[in-house]
């Protein structure tokens, strides 16, 4: 069995690593009749195509920038950022193997037997966030009266923006995808016309406490999926540097080792291989990695210039509140004058 770790010490570029790993996986899969490794290889080809053909990203980010420009006019009193990224190679590889583990584990727990390769393949074709954008909003405290809650006001604007986004982007070549989530009806939150598109982790946080709104679009010009996440600054802080951040290796390892306690080695080859690949990545010492444009002193001090671990950035846009230093009375006056 080969794993991504086998290719991280030769000084190659991320693109060359992907090409070698994908090609070797395909050869091994054909030789052994491993349908999951073949699907794995094809998944890596999606990432390769994004790295090789980047012109579409300029078109895509420019169309999304139009929503940013709209917000600067509609919400001049808000501070907000738009950040885009292509999922990092390590994170994408982790997620693929984690999906395989999760599906096999849940199937086994429910049915008392293991799924077929065909069933596994049909349930891991769910990557819609290899390209993602994040909108983070913040309301300066000078705009909040003593009777108001800052969190409530920011959340109100977050949902208001979420209700506008799907139709705005649909006019620019994006098609919103049904989320498959059954979001309850919240008065004053997601409108009936958009609720079916969102995964609402604001009202229903994940077990980690993570909160965000997620929506997936198909870009008809670029012919690819992209995800948009909407958060307040506090939600973003919790996700990036709080308990929900991606660097909780010990917690991740513990979760996956519990699954190993239930499914013993040798019972399911696909599970065994996905488990081994995932644990290798979670235990990776980044300081020993030798990848072009990447350097780490440890697993926290990292300078990633190639999207190996932290993902490649796509044209970030920032907007500071135009009225952030004005008194509250002046702020409300300015809004009244605009109405």
Residue pairs with C-beta under 8 A, 6 or more apart in sequence:
1 28
1 273
1 276
1 277
2 21
2 24
2 25
2 28
3 276
3 277
3 280
3 281
4 17
4 21
4 89
4 90
4 93
4 277
4 280
4 281
5 277
5 280
5 281
5 284
6 21
7 17
7 20
7 21
8 17
8 284
8 289
8 290
8 291
9 288
9 289
9 290
10 290
11 290
11 291
11 292
12 20
12 291
12 292
13 291
13 292
13 293
13 306
14 51
14 89
14 291
14 292
14 293
14 294
14 306
14 307
14 308
15 48
15 51
15 52
17 89
17 291
18 44
18 47
18 48
18 51
18 89
19 48
21 44
22 41
22 44
22 45
22 48
23 41
25 37
25 38
25 40
25 41
25 44
26 37
26 38
26 41
28 34
28 37
29 35
29 36
29 37
29 38
29 40
29 41
30 38
35 117
35 118
35 121
36 100
36 117
36 120
36 121
36 270
36 273
36 274
37 273
39 121
39 124
39 125
40 96
43 92
43 96
43 127
46 127
46 130
47 86
47 87
47 89
47 92
47 130
50 57
50 86
50 130
50 131
50 224
51 86
51 307
56 219
56 221
56 222
56 224
57 84
57 86
57 131
57 222
57 314
59 221
59 222
60 131
60 219
60 221
60 222
60 226
61 84
61 133
61 314
61 315
63 169
63 172
63 173
63 174
63 221
64 82
64 84
64 133
64 169
64 228
65 82
65 315
65 317
66 168
66 172
67 82
67 165
67 168
67 169
68 82
68 317
68 319
70 168
71 78
71 80
71 161
71 319
72 319
75 137
75 157
75 161
76 321
76 322
76 323
77 139
77 140
77 143
77 321
77 322
77 323
77 324
77 331
77 334
77 335
78 137
78 138
78 139
78 157
78 319
78 321
79 137
79 138
79 139
79 140
79 233
79 319
79 320
79 321
79 324
80 135
80 136
80 137
80 138
80 318
80 319
81 134
81 135
81 136
81 316
81 317
81 318
81 319
82 133
82 134
82 135
82 316
82 317
82 318
83 133
83 134
83 136
83 313
83 314
83 316
84 131
84 132
84 133
84 134
84 313
84 314
84 315
84 316
85 131
85 132
85 133
85 134
85 311
85 312
85 313
85 314
86 130
86 131
86 307
86 311
86 312
86 314
87 95
87 129
87 130
87 131
87 132
87 311
88 304
88 307
88 308
88 309
88 310
88 311
88 312
89 307
89 308
89 309
90 281
90 284
90 308
90 309
91 246
91 309
91 311
92 127
92 130
93 277
93 281
94 278
94 281
94 282
95 127
96 124
96 127
97 274
97 275
97 277
97 278
97 281
98 256
98 274
98 278
99 123
99 124
99 126
100 120
100 124
100 270
100 271
100 274
101 256
101 259
101 271
101 274
101 275
101 278
103 115
103 120
103 123
103 124
104 114
104 115
104 120
104 263
104 268
104 270
104 271
104 274
105 259
105 262
105 263
105 271
107 113
107 114
107 115
107 119
108 114
108 115
108 262
108 263
108 268
109 262
114 267
114 268
114 271
115 123
117 270
120 270
127 225
128 177
128 216
128 225
128 226
128 227
129 216
129 225
129 226
129 227
130 224
130 225
131 224
131 225
131 226
131 227
131 314
132 226
132 227
132 228
132 229
133 226
133 227
133 228
133 229
133 314
134 228
134 229
134 230
134 231
134 236
135 161
135 228
135 229
135 230
135 231
136 231
136 232
136 233
136 235
136 236
137 154
137 157
137 158
137 161
137 230
137 231
137 232
137 233
138 154
138 232
138 233
139 150
139 153
139 154
139 157
139 321
140 321
140 323
140 324
141 150
142 324
142 325
142 326
142 327
142 328
142 331
143 153
143 321
143 323
143 324
143 328
143 331
144 150
144 153
144 328
145 328
151 232
151 234
154 232
154 233
154 234
155 202
155 232
156 188
158 202
158 213
158 230
158 231
158 232
159 188
159 189
159 190
159 202
159 213
161 230
162 190
162 194
162 198
162 213
162 215
162 230
163 190
163 191
163 193
163 194
165 194
165 215
165 228
165 230
166 176
166 193
166 194
166 197
166 215
167 193
169 176
169 217
170 176
173 219
173 220
173 221
174 217
174 218
174 219
174 220
174 226
175 217
175 218
175 220
176 194
176 197
176 215
176 216
176 217
177 197
177 215
177 216
177 217
177 218
177 225
178 196
178 197
179 196
179 197
179 198
179 199
179 214
179 215
179 216
181 198
181 199
181 200
183 190
183 195
183 196
183 198
183 199
183 200
183 203
183 204
184 203
185 192
185 195
186 200
186 203
189 200
189 203
190 198
190 200
197 215
197 216
198 213
198 214
198 215
199 213
199 214
199 215
200 213
201 210
201 211
201 212
201 213
201 214
202 211
202 212
202 213
202 235
205 211
206 244
208 243
208 244
209 238
209 242
209 243
209 244
210 238
210 239
210 244
211 231
211 235
211 238
211 239
212 229
212 230
212 231
212 235
212 239
213 229
213 230
213 231
214 227
214 228
214 229
215 227
215 228
215 230
216 225
216 226
216 227
216 228
217 225
217 226
217 227
217 228
218 224
218 225
219 225
219 226
231 239
238 244
239 245
247 299
247 300
249 282
249 283
249 299
252 282
253 279
253 282
253 283
256 275
256 278
256 279
256 282
257 279
259 275
260 275
263 271
265 272
266 272
284 299
285 299
286 296
286 298
286 299
286 302
286 309
287 296
287 297
287 298
287 299
289 296
289 308
291 306
291 308
292 306
293 304
293 305
293 306
294 302
294 303
294 304
294 305
294 306
294 308
294 309
295 302
295 303
296 302
296 303
296 304
296 309
302 309
302 310
304 310
306 312
323 330
323 331
323 334
326 334
